[in-house]
């Protein structure tokens, strides 16, 4: 029994013309494109390095950031209010250069009904993407690289 080893298998798929004269990819196009790390993701990540008790919040150091338009969904943003750690979000956004005037230090009492606030929060949570940089464990100092928008949270064997 192999523990901790990943075995890669190659799967060959024949992309030929099928029913209706269309290829498989034409009949079943990829509808989702990969997304980069957003501040919503950062707010939920924790370090699981051996000996780390809390591992939260991870520091964020970005060397490349992009802003992309994402369709606004007020209900989704309002539901996320209970799930995010507000001060962690404020600190992360500030460290990425977001104007502190955009994000209040505390959640307003009418947040779920305040469309201006929800749109600002939507921008911070979903439209700011970290492309390159690293996350840092607050307890161990371990760096987790972010490359091409993907945070690598894999641990070495001695860290598990």
DOZAVEX-602416 format. One record per residue (C-alpha): residue in one letter; x, y, z. Coordinates in Angstrom, 3 decimals. Layout:
{a,{X,Y,Z}};
...
This chain:
{x,{0.000,0.000,0.000}};
{x,{1.447,3.367,-1.017}};
{x,{0.729,6.250,1.284}};
{x,{1.423,9.819,0.271}};
{x,{2.361,8.957,-3.316}};
{x,{0.496,10.198,-6.305}};
{x,{0.337,7.908,-9.296}};
{x,{-0.372,9.538,-12.623}};
{x,{-2.274,7.720,-15.312}};
{x,{-2.501,8.833,-18.896}};
{x,{-5.962,8.653,-20.369}};
{x,{-6.302,8.891,-24.107}};
{x,{-9.492,10.374,-25.409}};
{x,{-10.328,10.165,-29.033}};
{x,{-11.799,13.450,-30.123}};
{x,{-13.420,12.470,-33.369}};
{x,{-16.578,13.343,-35.156}};
{x,{-19.639,11.807,-33.580}};
{x,{-23.373,11.987,-33.970}};
{x,{-24.565,14.956,-35.919}};
{x,{-21.162,15.553,-37.510}};
{x,{-19.840,17.465,-34.472}};
{x,{-16.833,16.607,-32.340}};
{x,{-17.138,15.830,-28.638}};
{x,{-15.704,19.248,-27.729}};
{x,{-18.233,20.994,-29.949}};
{x,{-21.113,19.064,-28.394}};
{x,{-19.895,19.551,-24.806}};
{x,{-17.966,22.815,-24.687}};
{x,{-16.144,23.804,-21.511}};
{x,{-18.432,26.327,-19.867}};
{x,{-16.237,27.412,-16.980}};
{x,{-12.861,29.050,-17.235}};
{x,{-10.314,28.678,-14.463}};
{x,{-10.386,31.487,-11.948}};
{x,{-7.563,33.071,-10.013}};
{x,{-7.318,33.420,-6.240}};
{x,{-9.761,35.972,-4.913}};
{x,{-9.943,37.608,-1.493}};
{x,{-12.959,35.423,-0.747}};
{x,{-10.685,32.382,-1.101}};
{x,{-7.975,33.990,1.007}};
{x,{-10.469,34.632,3.797}};
{x,{-11.283,30.917,4.028}};
{x,{-7.777,29.398,3.811}};
{x,{-5.818,28.137,6.834}};
{x,{-2.341,26.692,7.304}};
{x,{-2.283,23.005,8.262}};
{x,{1.460,22.753,8.996}};
{x,{2.293,20.317,11.815}};
{x,{2.448,22.120,15.161}};
{x,{0.362,25.076,14.012}};
{x,{-2.637,25.562,16.275}};
{x,{-4.719,28.135,14.429}};
{x,{-2.947,28.936,11.134}};
{x,{-5.248,31.863,10.464}};
{x,{-5.271,34.468,9.021}};
{x,{-2.671,33.889,6.365}};
{x,{-0.635,36.919,5.399}};
{x,{-0.941,37.841,1.748}};
{x,{1.911,39.246,-0.311}};
{x,{1.040,39.819,-3.950}};
{x,{3.453,40.683,-6.719}};
{x,{0.807,40.609,-9.460}};
{x,{-2.877,41.535,-9.145}};
{x,{-5.633,41.829,-11.732}};
{x,{-9.136,43.191,-11.533}};
{x,{-11.791,41.414,-13.601}};
{x,{-15.485,42.127,-13.926}};
{x,{-17.735,39.542,-12.310}};
{x,{-21.526,39.612,-12.524}};
{x,{-22.985,41.166,-9.365}};
{x,{-25.206,38.932,-7.238}};
{x,{-26.486,40.808,-4.172}};
{x,{-28.000,37.698,-2.550}};
{x,{-24.714,35.783,-2.729}};
{x,{-22.726,38.667,-1.238}};
{x,{-25.298,39.159,1.549}};
{x,{-25.125,35.435,2.417}};
{x,{-21.324,35.593,2.566}};
{x,{-21.415,38.287,5.268}};
{x,{-21.839,35.655,8.010}};
{x,{-19.064,33.453,6.636}};
{x,{-16.182,35.886,6.275}};
{x,{-13.895,37.247,8.971}};
{x,{-14.362,40.968,8.451}};
{x,{-11.125,42.321,9.944}};
{x,{-9.124,39.714,7.980}};
{x,{-10.798,40.895,4.769}};
{x,{-10.146,44.553,5.598}};
{x,{-6.459,43.865,6.318}};
{x,{-6.001,41.741,3.173}};
{x,{-7.689,44.325,0.954}};
{x,{-5.595,47.117,2.455}};
{x,{-2.390,45.121,1.973}};
{x,{-3.276,44.756,-1.725}};
{x,{-3.683,48.500,-2.101}};
{x,{-7.474,48.787,-1.966}};
{x,{-8.470,52.302,-0.930}};
{x,{-9.435,52.116,2.773}};
{x,{-12.320,54.518,2.080}};
{x,{-14.028,51.799,0.014}};
{x,{-14.248,49.263,2.836}};
{x,{-15.484,50.266,6.295}};
{x,{-13.729,48.988,9.432}};
{x,{-16.997,47.386,10.594}};
{x,{-19.935,45.842,8.768}};
{x,{-22.819,48.345,8.603}};
{x,{-26.020,47.381,10.435}};
{x,{-28.017,47.563,7.173}};
{x,{-25.356,45.677,5.155}};
{x,{-27.684,43.074,3.608}};
{x,{-29.975,45.795,2.207}};
{x,{-27.305,48.407,1.387}};
{x,{-26.627,47.939,-2.333}};
{x,{-23.724,50.408,-2.406}};
{x,{-21.984,48.467,0.377}};
{x,{-22.767,45.091,-1.276}};
{x,{-21.316,46.289,-4.590}};
{x,{-18.128,47.480,-2.875}};
{x,{-17.866,44.162,-1.022}};
{x,{-18.530,42.279,-4.278}};
{x,{-15.624,44.136,-5.889}};
{x,{-13.269,43.286,-3.027}};
{x,{-14.312,39.637,-2.620}};
{x,{-14.710,38.590,-6.255}};
{x,{-13.165,41.039,-8.708}};
{x,{-9.671,41.459,-7.246}};
{x,{-7.538,38.475,-8.235}};
{x,{-4.066,37.602,-6.986}};
{x,{-2.020,36.204,-9.875}};
{x,{1.455,35.883,-8.321}};
{x,{2.790,36.141,-4.775}};
{x,{2.575,34.049,-1.637}};
{x,{0.527,33.413,1.482}};
{x,{2.301,33.270,4.841}};
{x,{1.373,31.220,7.903}};
{x,{1.154,33.561,10.913}};
{x,{2.548,30.942,13.305}};
{x,{5.222,29.044,11.373}};
{x,{6.165,31.676,8.797}};
{x,{5.777,29.027,6.055}};
{x,{5.228,30.543,2.612}};
{x,{2.630,29.070,0.272}};
{x,{3.306,30.269,-3.288}};
{x,{0.630,31.668,-5.564}};
{x,{1.467,31.009,-9.214}};
{x,{-0.784,31.732,-12.157}};
{x,{-3.566,32.549,-9.694}};
{x,{-3.443,29.239,-7.828}};
{x,{-2.327,29.045,-4.180}};
{x,{-0.238,25.927,-3.535}};
{x,{-1.152,24.742,-0.040}};
{x,{0.518,21.330,-0.374}};
{x,{2.769,20.396,2.528}};
{x,{6.074,18.540,2.539}};
{x,{6.112,15.152,4.297}};
{x,{7.859,16.609,7.352}};
{x,{5.112,19.247,7.713}};
{x,{2.200,16.799,7.940}};
